[in-house]
Amino acid sequence: ALRYYRGLGIRITRIMTDNGVCYRSKRFRRLVRRLGLRHLWTKPYTPRTNGKAERFIQTSLREWAYACSYDTSEQRAAHLLPWLHHYNWHRPHASLGYLPPISRAPLPLNNVLGLHT
């Protein structure tokens, strides 16, 4: 994810997670430190803090994972990247005035053309 956003010219400086065990591990803390990120935590028992992530998970399950019947897990996985591209570059989002998320990224025109082929 960091490489993807870096390719768009977006610098990630912090990461917000819930308080799950995987995010409290020494291994995760070392990774965050190595990447030079600041780790922020959601407030316990406050789902609205993590609402965007929760909404994305619901949408991805509905529109990608269970949208059609896949014969294999590999087939489902093969559809993930095209779906993510559609979600971020083409799918209208009501919360963004029916624009796709990429419309909020400060991209120079030549960067968009190079990435969106």
C-alpha positions as a Markdown table, in Angstrom:
| # | Residue | x | y | z |
|---|---|---|---|---|
| 1 | Ala | 0.0 | 0.0 | 0.0 |
| 2 | Leu | 2.8 | 2.4 | 0.8 |
| 3 | Arg | 4.5 | 1.8 | -2.5 |
| 4 | Tyr | 1.2 | 2.3 | -4.3 |
| 5 | Tyr | 0.5 | 5.7 | -2.7 |
| 6 | Arg | 4.2 | 6.7 | -3.1 |
| 7 | Gly | 3.7 | 6.1 | -6.8 |
| 8 | Leu | 0.9 | 8.6 | -6.7 |
| 9 | Gly | 3.0 | 11.1 | -5.0 |
| 10 | Ile | 1.2 | 10.7 | -1.7 |
| 11 | Arg | 3.5 | 10.6 | 1.4 |
| 12 | Ile | 2.1 | 8.5 | 4.3 |
| 13 | Thr | 3.2 | 9.7 | 7.7 |
| 14 | Arg | 0.9 | 7.9 | 10.1 |
| 15 | Ile | -1.3 | 4.8 | 10.4 |
| 16 | Met | -4.4 | 4.4 | 12.5 |
| 17 | Thr | -5.4 | 1.0 | 13.7 |
| 18 | Asp | -7.8 | -0.5 | 16.1 |
| 19 | Asn | -6.5 | -2.3 | 19.2 |
| 20 | Gly | -6.3 | -5.7 | 17.7 |
| 21 | Val | -3.7 | -8.1 | 18.9 |
| 22 | Cys | -1.9 | -8.0 | 15.6 |
| 23 | Tyr | -1.4 | -4.2 | 15.9 |
| 24 | Arg | 0.0 | -4.5 | 19.4 |
| 25 | Ser | 2.7 | -7.0 | 18.5 |
| 26 | Lys | 6.4 | -6.2 | 18.7 |
| 27 | Arg | 6.8 | -7.2 | 15.1 |
| 28 | Phe | 4.1 | -4.6 | 14.0 |
| 29 | Arg | 5.7 | -1.9 | 16.2 |
| 30 | Arg | 9.1 | -2.6 | 14.6 |
| 31 | Leu | 7.6 | -2.4 | 11.1 |
| 32 | Val | 5.9 | 0.9 | 11.9 |
| 33 | Arg | 9.1 | 2.3 | 13.3 |
| 34 | Arg | 11.2 | 1.1 | 10.4 |
| 35 | Leu | 8.8 | 2.7 | 7.9 |
| 36 | Gly | 9.0 | 6.0 | 9.9 |
| 37 | Leu | 5.3 | 6.1 | 10.5 |
| 38 | Arg | 3.5 | 7.4 | 13.6 |
| 39 | His | 1.0 | 4.9 | 15.0 |
| 40 | Leu | -2.3 | 6.2 | 16.1 |
| 41 | Trp | -5.0 | 4.1 | 17.8 |
| 42 | Thr | -8.7 | 4.2 | 17.6 |
| 43 | Lys | -10.6 | 4.8 | 20.8 |
| 44 | Pro | -11.7 | 1.5 | 22.3 |
| 45 | Tyr | -15.4 | 0.7 | 21.9 |
| 46 | Thr | -15.8 | 3.7 | 19.5 |
| 47 | Pro | -16.6 | 2.2 | 16.1 |
| 48 | Arg | -17.1 | 5.6 | 14.5 |
| 49 | Thr | -13.4 | 6.3 | 14.8 |
| 50 | Asn | -12.7 | 3.5 | 12.4 |
| 51 | Gly | -15.9 | 4.0 | 10.3 |
| 52 | Lys | -14.2 | 4.5 | 7.0 |
| 53 | Ala | -12.3 | 1.2 | 7.3 |
| 54 | Glu | -15.4 | -0.6 | 8.5 |
| 55 | Arg | -17.4 | 0.8 | 5.6 |
| 56 | Phe | -14.7 | -0.2 | 3.1 |
| 57 | Ile | -14.7 | -3.7 | 4.4 |
| 58 | Gln | -18.5 | -4.0 | 4.1 |
| 59 | Thr | -18.4 | -2.6 | 0.5 |
| 60 | Ser | -15.6 | -4.8 | -0.6 |
| 61 | Leu | -17.4 | -7.9 | 0.8 |
| 62 | Arg | -20.6 | -6.9 | -1.0 |
| 63 | Glu | -19.2 | -5.7 | -4.3 |
| 64 | Trp | -16.2 | -7.9 | -4.7 |
| 65 | Ala | -15.9 | -11.0 | -2.5 |
| 66 | Tyr | -19.5 | -12.1 | -2.5 |
| 67 | Ala | -20.7 | -10.2 | -5.6 |
| 68 | Cys | -20.6 | -13.3 | -7.7 |
| 69 | Ser | -19.8 | -17.0 | -7.3 |
| 70 | Tyr | -16.1 | -17.8 | -7.8 |
| 71 | Asp | -14.9 | -21.3 | -8.5 |
| 72 | Thr | -11.7 | -21.0 | -6.5 |
| 73 | Ser | -10.0 | -18.7 | -4.0 |
| 74 | Glu | -7.4 | -17.9 | -6.6 |
| 75 | Gln | -10.1 | -16.7 | -9.0 |
| 76 | Arg | -11.5 | -14.4 | -6.3 |
| 77 | Ala | -8.0 | -13.1 | -5.5 |
| 78 | Ala | -7.5 | -12.4 | -9.2 |
| 79 | His | -10.5 | -10.1 | -9.2 |
| 80 | Leu | -9.3 | -8.1 | -6.2 |
| 81 | Leu | -6.9 | -5.7 | -8.0 |
| 82 | Pro | -9.3 | -4.9 | -10.8 |
| 83 | Trp | -12.0 | -4.2 | -8.3 |
| 84 | Leu | -9.7 | -2.0 | -6.2 |
| 85 | His | -8.9 | 0.0 | -9.3 |
| 86 | His | -12.6 | 0.4 | -10.1 |
| 87 | Tyr | -13.3 | 1.4 | -6.4 |
| 88 | Asn | -10.6 | 4.0 | -6.3 |
| 89 | Trp | -10.6 | 5.4 | -9.8 |
| 90 | His | -14.2 | 5.1 | -11.2 |
| 91 | Arg | -16.8 | 4.2 | -8.6 |
| 92 | Pro | -18.7 | 7.2 | -7.4 |
| 93 | His | -18.8 | 7.7 | -3.6 |
| 94 | Ala | -21.7 | 9.6 | -2.1 |
| 95 | Ser | -19.5 | 11.0 | 0.7 |
| 96 | Leu | -17.3 | 12.6 | -2.0 |
| 97 | Gly | -20.0 | 14.2 | -4.0 |
| 98 | Tyr | -20.3 | 11.2 | -6.2 |
| 99 | Leu | -16.6 | 11.4 | -7.3 |
| 100 | Pro | -14.1 | 8.6 | -7.0 |
| 101 | Pro | -11.5 | 8.8 | -4.2 |
| 102 | Ile | -8.7 | 9.4 | -6.6 |
| 103 | Ser | -10.3 | 12.8 | -7.4 |
| 104 | Arg | -9.0 | 14.0 | -3.9 |
| 105 | Ala | -5.4 | 13.2 | -4.6 |
| 106 | Pro | -3.2 | 16.1 | -5.8 |
| 107 | Leu | -1.9 | 14.4 | -8.9 |
| 108 | Pro | -0.2 | 16.2 | -11.8 |
| 109 | Leu | -1.8 | 15.4 | -15.1 |
| 110 | Asn | 1.1 | 13.4 | -16.5 |
| 111 | Asn | 1.2 | 11.2 | -13.4 |
| 112 | Val | -2.5 | 10.3 | -13.8 |
| 113 | Leu | -2.0 | 9.5 | -17.5 |
| 114 | Gly | 1.0 | 7.3 | -16.6 |
| 115 | Leu | -0.8 | 5.4 | -13.8 |
| 116 | His | -4.2 | 5.1 | -15.4 |
| 117 | Thr | -3.6 | 3.2 | -18.6 |
